[in-house]
Amino acid sequence: MFNQQTKRPTALTRRALLVNGAVVATLAVFGSQMAVVEAGAQALASNDIRPFRVNVSAESLADLRRRLAATRWPEAETVDDRSQGVQLSRLQALVRYWETDYDWRKAEQKLNSLPQFLTKIDGVDIHFIHVRSPHADAMPLIMTHGWPGSIFELLKVIGPLTDPTAHGGSAQDAFHLVLPSIPGFGFSEKPQGTGWNPDRIARTWDVLMKRIGYKEYASQGGDWGAIISDSMGRQAPEGLLGIHVNRIERSTTIPPEVGKALKNGDPAPENLSEEEKTVFNEAREFLSKGFGYAAIMGTRPQTIGYSLADSPVGLAAWFYDKLADWVFTRGEPERAFTRDEILDNITLYWLTNTGPSSSRIYWENSANTAMPGIITVPVAVTIFPGEVYRPPEHWAERAYPNLIYYNKVDKGGHFAAWEEPELFSVEVRAAFKSLR
């Protein structure tokens, strides 16, 4: 169908044409005998997109249990709260379950029920999940996890976003999803050299989407996924329709006088509104008491990496501490996630030994001296109440001059897609509605 005035394909037909290559590629990977996939199969081979399945050895799982059983525990904290870190009783209960009852094979099955692939870009194998919507005119969307999360934090939204008619939405809300693992995370390869900062990953994601066959697409992310989406927005590659983030970078949005007061330890400027003063005070609290993890990984990822590689309990404590800090149910991640969900994520890091390699993104970002440019693409923002930094809309506009959507919701934290998948999906649908 064509627009009679411009003689160009209508949005429906154009998007169907743009994603046709991805349809063909997906069919080819799964060995379809249909003649239509032959050309796609040849292109697929040249671009080296390979199917992937998780299959951890029994020896690796037995080694994990041996290490858990041999843990040398510290004494309990000397306070009755979380001010010294993860409480001994909480971690011991989680580790006891990990050692005796947790079943990684269920997590494996969950991943292997989805179409997974590897493809080499810029010398690094990228792992990704690619789930196409049953609705042909769905919008292609690349979604990126953060730290200490992984692709596990995005799995709950696959159904609502790819098949919205089964989850209270309409066919016009549908997305084709690409969920990559950041280099050095999970099943993506660990870079052997430096330079893998968010800007480079953003360029890699554009290559990935176009290699799959999507000439037009959108990007979504929280935590590092938001920073990578911001980088994509600054680069504005051809075909990027817009971005949605559920975490906003403080340095690009905070007014200069407010940033100066934070840096110098001064009181909040008097001219701030009550909402702005709340944001200021929360930022000060985070920088003074909650930023130590990032300072360590941003300066000494190799040093902390030895503990993360050698001790599963050390890895679990490092991650559990941030889960507890950032979920909406502050201090109680078990109220946001099941123990199996928490351990799926931690065990993925352990089995792939990506505690150290995932830490390096903090160092890479600190070492990135490139001046940030203006984000000109359309940007949508959702503020979840449990997020660490929740700037008002007029602060967000400092970083996003083309802000097309801004909304505050009433539940959910830093791991929004993981904690509140239905609400998160509603927000992503609303965020991109005007770009379809």
N, C-alpha and C positions, 0 to 999 in steps of 0.2 A: 504494500500500500504506500502511496506517495502523497505528500502534501501538494495540493494542486497549485498553490501560489509559488512555493520555492522549488518544486520538482525534486525535493530531497526526500529520502525515506522518513516516514513518521517515526516517532520515538520507539513505538512498539517494534516496527519492522527493523529499524536501524540497530536496536540493541539485540534483537534476535540474530541479525547478521553478524554483529560483532562477537557474540558468544558462540557462534557456530563452530569456530575452530576449537574452542574448549570442549564442546560437545563431542566432536570428532576425536580429539585427543583422549578424552576420558574413555570413550568406547574402545579405542584402540588399545589402551593399557589393559583393559579387562578382556582382551582377546575376542572381541566381537567378530563374527564372520561376515558382517554386512559389507557389501562392496563399497559403500559410501565412505568407509573409514580408511581406505587404502592410502589416499593422499595424506590424511592426517597421521597415519602410522609412520610414513616415511619422514614427515617433519618431526614427529616425536622422537624417532631414533636419532636424528641429527642433533636434536637439542638434549638428548640423554635424560629424559624423564623416566625414572624407573619405579616400579611398584615397590612398596616397603611393608614389611610386617615385623612386629616385635616378637622376639623369641629369646628371652633371657635364659641362660643355662641354669640347670638345677644346682650346679656347683656355686654359682654366684649367690643364689638365694641361701644356700647352706652356710656360706661364708658370712653373709650378713647376720644370720641368726647366731653364729658362733661369736661374732664381735659384740652383738647386743648382750649375750649372756656373760661376756667377760668384762663388761663395763666397770671401770673404777669410778665410783660416784664421789662427788664432793660432799661436804657437810651441807646441811640446810642453810638457807639464807638466814640472816640475823634480824630480819624485819618481818612483819606480818602482812606485807603487800608485795607488789611487783617492782618496787623501786630499785632493787638490786638485780633484777632480771627475772628469767624464767624460774618459777618456784619448783623446788625439788619434787614435791609430792605430785604436781601436775605432770612433770616430764616423766617421772618414774611410772606413772599410770599409763601414759601413752606408749612408752617403750616396752612395758610389760605386755601390752596388747600387740605391739609390733612383733615382738619375739614369739609369742605363743599362738595368736589367733588370726593375725592379718594375713591375707592371701593376695599376693601380687598377681597371681594368674587371672584373677577377676579384672584387675586393672588392664592387664595385657589384652584380655578378651574385649574389653570396652574399646580400646584403641584399634584392635584388629577388626572390629565390626565396621570401621570407617575406612574410606579410601585414602590410603597414605602413600606418599611418594618421596623420592629423593631426586634432586637435580643439582648439578654443580654450576655455581655462579661465582665468577671471580676467584676460582680456585678452591672454593669451599662448598661441600655438599650441604644443601639446604633440605631439611625435612619439612613436609607440609601435609596437612589434611585438605582435601578438596571435595566438598560436598555440593552438588548441584541441586538447585530447587526443581521441583516438578513443574513449576511455572516458567515457561520459556522466556518471558520478558523480565525475569528477575534481574536485579542490579548486582553486578559483581562487586564483592566487598572483601578486602583483605583485612583480617583482624589480628592484632599482635598482642601477645601476653606481656607480662612484666616480670620483675623479681620481687620476692621469691616464688613467683608463680610459674606457670608453664602452660602448655596447651590444655592441661586438665582443667584450668580455670575457665576455659571457653566452651567446653563440651556441652554444657547444659543449654546453651543458647542456639545450638545447631538446629534443633527441631523447630523452635519458635521462629527463627529467622529464615530458614529455607522453606518451611511449610507452614506459613502463617495461618492458612485456612483451618488447620487442625489445632490452632492455639489462639483463637479469638481475633485473628486479623483477617485481612483480605488478600487476594492474589496480587493486588497492586503493591503489597508490602514486602514481597518476597526478595530474597537475596541468594545469589550463588556465593558460597563461602570458601575462602582460602585462608587456612590457619597455619602459618609457618612457625617453626621453632627458631628463635633468635640464634645466630651462630654462637656456639659455645654453650648452648642450652639444650637439654634433652637429647634428641636423636639427630640434631644438626651437628655438623662437624665442628671441631674446635679450631679456630684460626691459629696458624703456626707463626704468624707475624703480627705486627701492630697495625693500627689504623682502622680497626673495625668499630668505629664510633657510630652513633645514630645516623649521621649523614650518609655514611657508606652503606649502612643497612637499608636506609630509605631508597637509595639508588638500586640496591639489590632487589628490593620488593617490586620496584617498577619493572625490572627485567623479568622477575618471576611471573608477574601478572600477564605480561605481554607474551612470554614464552608459553604460558598455558593457553593463550588465545584471546585474552580479554584486552581489547583496545581502549575501552572506557571502563572505569572502575572507581570505587571510593575506598577510603581507608578509615579504620577505627582502632582505637587503642586506649589503654589505661596504663599507668606507671610508665615503664620504658616504651610500651606500645604507643603511648600518647606522645612521648618525645620523638619517637620514630615517625609517627604520623605528622607531627609538627614539621619535622625535617622534610617530609614529602611535600607538605604544603608550601614550604619555602622554595623548594626546587621546582614545584609546579610542573612535573613532567606532562607531556601531551597525553591527554586521556584521563587525567586525575580529575574526577568530578567534584570532590570535596572531601573533608575529613570530619570525623566526630571523635571527641575525646571526653573521657570522664575523669581526667586528671589534668590540671593546668600547671604549667611551669611558673613558679613564683617569680623568678628573676625577670621574666619578660612582661609581667602584668602589674607588678607592684609599683606604685608611684615613687619617683626618686627620693622624695623627702621621707617617705615611709621606709624605704629600703635603707636609707642612711641612718635613721633612728634605730632600726633593727641591728645594723652592723655595729653601731657605736654603743649599743646597750642603753639608749635613751628612752624616755617614756614615749608613748604614742603621741603623735602630733595632736594638738588641741582641736584642730579643724576637722578631725575625722568624725564620721557618723558613728552611732553605736554599733552598727553592723561592721563597719570598717575597723573599729577598735577591737571587736571580738576576733576578727581575722588577724589583726596585728598581734594580739596576745597569744593566739593559738600558734602563730608562726614563731613567735619568740619561745614558746614552750617547746616546740618541736626542735628548733635549732639548738637549744640549751640542753635538752634532755633526751631527744629522740633521734639525733643525727649521727651518733657515734658509729653505727654500722657502716654508713656511707663514707664517713671520713676514713675508716680503716680500709675499705675496699677501693676507695678512690686514690689511696696513697700506697697501700701495702697489700694488694690482692694476693700476691704469692705467699706472704707470711701467714695470713689467715687460711690460705688454701691448703697448707699441710694438715691442719686440723680437720678441715672439711673433707679432705680426701681420705684421712686415716680413721676417723671416728664417726660412725653413724649417729651416735648420741650427740656428739659435738655439732654435726650437721643439723640434726633435728632441733637442738636448742637454738641454734643461730636463726633457723627459719621460724620456729614456733614463736619466738620473741616478737618478730615483726607481724606475724599473723595476729597475735594477741593485741599488738599496738594499733593495728589498722582496720580490724573488722568493726562493723557498726556496734556489735556487742562487746565493747571495749574490754580487753582482758580475758575474754572467754570465747576463744575461737570455736570451742565445741558446741556453742549455741548457734554458730553460723554454719558449721560444716560437721559432717559425721567424722568419726575417727578414721574411717577408711578413706574418705576424701582427703583429709590432711596427710595421711600416710601414702596415698597414691602419689601425691606431689613430691613429698620428701624422698620416697623410694625411687622415683624416677631420677632425681638428682644423684642419689647414691649409686644406683646401678650403672649410670652413664658416667660417673665420676666428673660431673659438671659443676660441683660446688666451686672449685677454683676457677674454672674457665668462665663461668657465668659472672663471677665477681669482677672480671677484668673490664666489663662494659663501664663500670664506674670509673676505673682508671683511664680508659680510653676517652670517656666523655670529659674528664678533668683535663686531659692532655690536648683536647680539641681546641685549637686557638682560632678556628674560623669564625669570622664575625657573622652573627645571625642576620638573615635577611628578613624582608617583610613577607608575611604569609598572605598571599593574595587570593588563594582559592577560597571558596565558601567553607565556613567552619561552623560546626554545631557543637554545643557544650551541654553536658548534663552534670549537675553538681549533686553528688550523693552526700547525705549528712554525716556519714562516718569518714569522709575523706579528710586527709590531713590539712589540706589548704583549700579553702572554699571562697574564692574572691567574688565580690559582687560583679554584676554584669558590666558596669562601666569600667572596672579594672580589666576584665577579660577583653574588652574592646581595644585595650592598648596593644595586645598581642595579635588580636584578630580583627583587623579593620573590616573584613567581610564576614562578620558574625551574623549568620542567618537564623540561628536557633540557640536559645539559652533557657534552661529550665532547672529549677531546684525540685528535687523529689524528697519524700519524707522518710525513706528507709534505704538501707544499703550503705556499704562502706567502700574502702579502697579497692576491694576485690569484687566490684559491682556485678560483673557477669556471673561470677561464682556464687555470690551471696544471694542475689535477687535476679535470677535469670529471666523471669517473666516481665518484671518491671524494666529491666535493662533492655529487653527486646522491644518493648513498647517505645522506649526512648530512642533506640536506633532507628526504628521505623519512622518515628516522627521527625528525627533529625534529617533524614534524607528525602523526605516526602516531596519537598519542593524541587529537588534535583532530578526527579524521574521524568 
